[in-house]
């Protein structure tokens, strides 16, 4: 019963702390850490022992998997050089720097000093994604941070195991059995073996999904098994369980559109989002709850308070300083020596060098130190100070640094523009298939064509002005009216349920269909509300992917500045306006009834038009059907 009450209290505190953080626009990790620290000093709050086995086996695999299935394998591959530099090179560099400092400050054996260096070296996947999502960083920067934090735990844990063996503290291993060649082989097996095991698990799951899994519930349970099915065998074979889980997650996330049904993907996404929310926030609460007990155990140390303070604060400073000392030179080398021209701005490098928040893995790894480790309680305190210190210092200053440097996250309107062009290509492929189907009557064919075009027009309409009912687009009017209809339909279904006039199973099916439609409409409304608050990128920052866009002017003098030329003449209305960049003709968009802009292209073959809606600067090539 005590365990159940404790879990319920943790979940309730996570919900309350997250609500509080959202209410006052504060970072949720920091709020929960503070709540945990305060809670650890309350007499009625029992000690929550943070077992390394619980963290490394029960919490870390699902958190890594939840992050990995949402990480783009393509982006991970494109940024692999930077990710490997941070997740391997920087971890070893930091571990070495901290080891040299602690060997001087506490007169530790180098093996023990390197072990605690490996403990505090890796930034945390949970902290990186939590802070990155909140402040809104560019996607490439977020991909690098996620990739780094997904892989660096493997480097740190292998380094920790090797350092303990070198210090003669690892069970079954003697210090004279550690050689440079053995370390290289151990690290190679941890990396290659972990990746191979993760790939095999992903392959088996893909086969099961393709041939046996059709129900979302079956598929979701299978998904819950994956992180543990990858982690446990890898660790048993002395490979890296972290790399195994990450590999399985990256591969399955990449393959999911081909191996899972839409219902299964939706179910998996919702369930893993809920698990990730609970676990990652509980992690920060648990870190805070350790503070009182860690400080209490340090009181028995033979080291003086000055030595302990110097070691803890000095290690924190070293961790903060060593990251820029690695990131900046690597950027210079990759630019000048390797002649890598496809580099992000230097402002991104500065932000990357300051985004090194630690998390629960650092604390769990510290607890892996054997009981006979010299000054073990002090070393655990150092890990706690580094974890909380980086979260407090870097977590609170990173948003201000990003704003000061002008580093912004993805532009919602640019995303909407890209989504419209992707859907344009997808719709064209779908209509090509429709034209080749010989077993359809014309009425069905026309319904399918109309629905495809309506869906595409709805996507393009999102790019127009969002200034109230006066400028309401056809799709916005449809959603508003349909939401009112759905409410009336749901009320009627509930009335029939309360009167006992329909079977509850049938009612559940009907309500589920209404819920699904309402969810889709709510999602579209939420996207449009974000678009309304954003600005479109200027035209000179958007790439021109075809020769027509490259040759076209960025703008032209409109022949009829007051509106669509034909609509003004015929007395019809328009939704959005498009400008021909060759002759200045102003026509209405494809969401408008008459579609005069497209008609103008078919009549004149002028290839490029531009949106002249307020705040928009994108251009469209009718010939190649691309935006730029």
URLINKA-V118781 format. One record per pair of residues at least 12 apart in sequence whose ideal C-beta (glycine too) atoms are under 6 Angstrom apart, sorted by the first residue. I is the first residue (numbers start at 1). J is the second residue. If there is no record, write none. Layout:
# URLINKA-V118781
i=I j=J
i=I j=J
This chain:
# URLINKA-V118781
i=10 j=282
i=13 j=285
i=14 j=281
i=14 j=282
i=17 j=31
i=17 j=32
i=17 j=35
i=18 j=281
i=27 j=395
i=29 j=130
i=29 j=284
i=29 j=391
i=30 j=395
i=32 j=281
i=32 j=284
i=32 j=285
i=33 j=284
i=33 j=287
i=33 j=288
i=36 j=285
i=36 j=288
i=36 j=289
i=37 j=288
i=37 j=291
i=39 j=289
i=40 j=289
i=40 j=291
i=40 j=292
i=41 j=292
i=47 j=293
i=48 j=289
i=50 j=286
i=50 j=290
i=52 j=364
i=52 j=367
i=52 j=368
i=55 j=360
i=55 j=364
i=56 j=364
i=59 j=279
i=61 j=227
i=61 j=228
i=61 j=231
i=61 j=245
i=62 j=227
i=63 j=126
i=63 j=279
i=64 j=245
i=64 j=246
i=65 j=227
i=65 j=245
i=65 j=249
i=66 j=272
i=66 j=276
i=67 j=125
i=67 j=129
i=68 j=246
i=68 j=249
i=68 j=250
i=69 j=249
i=69 j=253
i=71 j=146
i=73 j=250
i=73 j=254
i=75 j=143
i=76 j=147
i=79 j=143
i=79 j=144
i=82 j=144
i=83 j=147
i=83 j=148
i=85 j=330
i=86 j=148
i=87 j=148
i=87 j=151
i=87 j=152
i=87 j=155
i=88 j=155
i=90 j=326
i=91 j=121
i=91 j=122
i=91 j=152
i=91 j=155
i=91 j=156
i=93 j=326
i=94 j=121
i=94 j=322
i=95 j=114
i=95 j=117
i=95 j=118
i=95 j=121
i=95 j=159
i=97 j=318
i=97 j=322
i=98 j=117
i=98 j=315
i=98 j=318
i=99 j=113
i=99 j=114
i=99 j=117
i=101 j=314
i=101 j=318
i=105 j=310
i=105 j=311
i=105 j=314
i=106 j=311
i=109 j=167
i=111 j=163
i=111 j=166
i=111 j=167
i=112 j=167
i=112 j=374
i=114 j=163
i=115 j=160
i=115 j=163
i=115 j=164
i=116 j=379
i=118 j=156
i=118 j=159
i=118 j=160
i=118 j=163
i=119 j=362
i=119 j=365
i=119 j=366
i=119 j=383
i=120 j=319
i=120 j=362
i=120 j=383
i=120 j=386
i=121 j=156
i=122 j=152
i=122 j=153
i=122 j=156
i=123 j=149
i=123 j=356
i=123 j=357
i=124 j=149
i=124 j=358
i=124 j=359
i=124 j=361
i=125 j=149
i=125 j=150
i=126 j=280
i=126 j=283
i=126 j=359
i=127 j=357
i=127 j=359
i=128 j=145
i=128 j=149
i=131 j=395
i=132 j=145
i=135 j=399
i=135 j=402
i=136 j=409
i=137 j=409
i=139 j=410
i=141 j=348
i=145 j=355
i=150 j=246
i=153 j=242
i=153 j=361
i=154 j=240
i=154 j=242
i=154 j=243
i=158 j=187
i=158 j=190
i=160 j=365
i=162 j=183
i=165 j=178
i=166 j=178
i=169 j=370
i=169 j=373
i=190 j=239
i=190 j=240
i=193 j=239
i=194 j=234
i=194 j=239
i=194 j=240
i=194 j=243
i=194 j=244
i=195 j=243
i=195 j=247
i=197 j=233
i=197 j=234
i=197 j=244
i=198 j=230
i=198 j=244
i=198 j=247
i=198 j=248
i=199 j=247
i=201 j=229
i=201 j=230
i=201 j=248
i=202 j=248
i=202 j=251
i=202 j=252
i=205 j=226
i=206 j=255
i=206 j=259
i=209 j=259
i=209 j=260
i=210 j=259
i=216 j=263
i=216 j=264
i=216 j=267
i=219 j=264
i=220 j=267
i=220 j=268
i=220 j=271
i=223 j=268
i=226 j=248
i=227 j=245
i=230 j=244
i=230 j=245
i=230 j=248
i=231 j=245
i=283 j=360
i=287 j=363
i=287 j=387
i=294 j=380
i=294 j=381
i=294 j=384
i=297 j=377
i=298 j=377
i=298 j=378
i=298 j=381
i=301 j=377
i=301 j=378
i=303 j=378
i=308 j=378
i=311 j=382
i=312 j=382
i=312 j=385
i=315 j=382
i=315 j=386
i=316 j=385
i=316 j=386
i=316 j=389
i=319 j=386
i=323 j=353
i=323 j=356
i=324 j=353
i=327 j=352
i=327 j=353
i=331 j=349
i=347 j=405
i=347 j=407
i=351 j=402
i=351 j=407
i=354 j=394
i=354 j=398
i=354 j=401
i=355 j=398
i=357 j=390
i=357 j=391
i=357 j=394
i=357 j=395
i=358 j=386
i=358 j=387
i=358 j=390
i=362 j=383
i=362 j=387
i=363 j=383
i=363 j=387
i=366 j=380
i=366 j=383
i=411 j=534
i=411 j=537
i=412 j=530
i=412 j=531
i=412 j=534
i=413 j=531
i=413 j=534
i=413 j=536
i=414 j=537
i=416 j=462
i=416 j=463
i=416 j=531
i=417 j=618
i=417 j=627
i=420 j=459
i=420 j=460
i=421 j=627
i=423 j=456
i=423 j=459
i=424 j=625
i=427 j=452
i=427 j=456
i=430 j=452
i=434 j=448
i=457 j=590
i=457 j=591
i=458 j=475
i=461 j=473
i=461 j=475
i=461 j=591
i=462 j=528
i=462 j=531
i=464 j=576
i=464 j=613
i=465 j=613
i=465 j=614
i=466 j=532
i=473 j=575
i=474 j=591
i=479 j=521
i=483 j=521
i=486 j=514
i=486 j=518
i=489 j=514
i=490 j=514
i=493 j=510
i=493 j=511
i=535 j=615
i=536 j=615
i=536 j=616
i=536 j=617
i=538 j=617
i=539 j=554
i=539 j=617
i=542 j=628
i=543 j=628
i=544 j=628
i=545 j=626
i=545 j=628
i=546 j=621
i=546 j=624
i=546 j=626
i=548 j=607
i=548 j=608
i=548 j=621
i=548 j=623
i=549 j=619
i=549 j=621
i=549 j=628
i=552 j=581
i=552 j=608
i=553 j=581
i=556 j=581
i=556 j=584
i=557 j=584
i=558 j=579
i=558 j=584
i=558 j=586
i=559 j=584
i=559 j=585
i=560 j=586
i=564 j=586
i=564 j=587
i=564 j=588
i=564 j=596
i=565 j=586
i=566 j=596
i=567 j=588
i=572 j=594
i=574 j=588
i=574 j=592
i=575 j=589
i=575 j=591
i=575 j=592
i=576 j=589
i=576 j=613
i=577 j=612
i=578 j=597
i=578 j=609
i=579 j=610
i=579 j=612
i=580 j=606
i=580 j=609
i=581 j=608
i=581 j=610
i=582 j=606
i=585 j=600
i=587 j=600
i=597 j=609
i=601 j=622
i=607 j=621
i=607 j=622
i=607 j=623
i=608 j=621
